[in-house]
């Protein structure tokens, strides 16, 4: 039996594996990667590596074993039929008879186009009959704090979210929730709505950046169309820019406020405050 983490060298996957290493012996962890070289450090610590690609179904044929607990981290290839990619993993897990498949989804309240692939994947997973856990992850602090260069250059946070609020948390928090599910009991056929303890507005985020930067950072509210144009100007393909810009109106409607308390309960501590994430970003 193994705990199997797909996308193990991604931002979230690395957090999960690192935290698993604090809980279970390395030989009980399988990291699914596309490039072994990127996971050489994990292999050196005793983690088993499995090379597989969502786009190559045959690479998953013998990857899972009966009794495995699997974390399916959603793919980030938005233009490459993510539902088909996820289905490859689900079908392989079903064929092997895994004990649990946990999937990193999106909040049930999110109606933006970005959530469509997640809802469709959830349907495939539930129809499979596998024991499942839906980890409906809210927004990450890092979605914003890792994109500070243009904000600091122009002295402005730009979004099409009006006065909407976001219950974000750190990637490490969401990883801790996944680890709690993978190493704990009683999580079968459960859905967790995960978000930070405190929701914030973009004006408040700009104020937090101002404190950290020692100068004024303002919030400029724009339209969805303008936001999409900014993203295209930053180099994103138009379809992806439209999907990402489309999240902002959902934020304005309150669809990324997650007040279930599931995340802090799962991890057994308060979630990481936005101010702490901003402070860390300025130190990097």
ABEGO torsion letter per residue (X at the ends): XBBBBBGAABAAAAAAAAAAAAABBAAABBBBBABAAAAAAAAAAGBBBBBBBAABAAAAAAABBBGBBBBBBBBABAAAGAAAAAAAAAAAAAAAGBABBBBBBBBAABABAAAAAAAAAAAAAAAAGBBBBBBBBBBBAAAAAAAAAAAAAAGBBBBAAEABBBBBBBAAAAAAAAAAAAABBGABGBBBBBBBABBBBAAAAAAAAAAAAGBBBBBBBBBAAAAAAAAAAAGBBAAAAAAAAAAAAAAAAGAABBAAGAAAAAAGBBBBBAAAAAAAAAAX
